[in-house]
C-alpha cells in the first residue's frame, strides 16, 4: 500500500503517470486504495519522494 506524505507539493506528476487513475487531487494528493494496483509508477515518478510504501 502506498501513501502520499506531507512532502507532496501537488505538482501533478504522479496524477499524470498513474495508469489506474487512483490518485485524487486535493491540498496534497491522495491515493484511492480501492483503485490502486500497487504498480509503483507513482513512487518512481514523484520528484519530491513524497510517496512511500506503508
N, C-alpha and C positions, 0 to 999 in steps of 0.2 A: 504494500500500500504506500502510495506517495502522498506527500503533504507539501503545500506551498507555505513557506515561512514568512516572517515579517521582513525578510530581506527583499521581498518582491517589490519592484517599482512599477509594476503594471505596464511593462514595455510592449507586451503582446506577442513576443517571440514564441512562447510556449503555446499560446492560443492558436497561432497560425500553423504550428508544427504538429499539433495533436491529431492523429489520424482518426480517433474515435469521437472527437469533439466533446471531450469530457471536462474541459476547462471552461469555467464560467467567469465572466468579468465582475469586478467589484473594486473596492478600495485596494485590496490585494486580490489576486485571482484565487479561485478555489477549484479543487478537483472533485468532480462528482464521482464518488467511489462506485456507484452502481453502473456507471458507463465505462469507467477506466478499465483498460485491458492490461495495465501494468507493463506496457511495452518499453518504457524508459525514454521515449523520444523527448518528452518534456525536460527531463533531467539533463540530457545531452545538449539540448538547445538553449537552456537558460544561461544568459551571460552573467548573472549575479549569483549563481549557485544557490538559488532560493528554493529549490525543490529537493526534498530529502525523502529517503525511504524510511518508513516507520517500522 
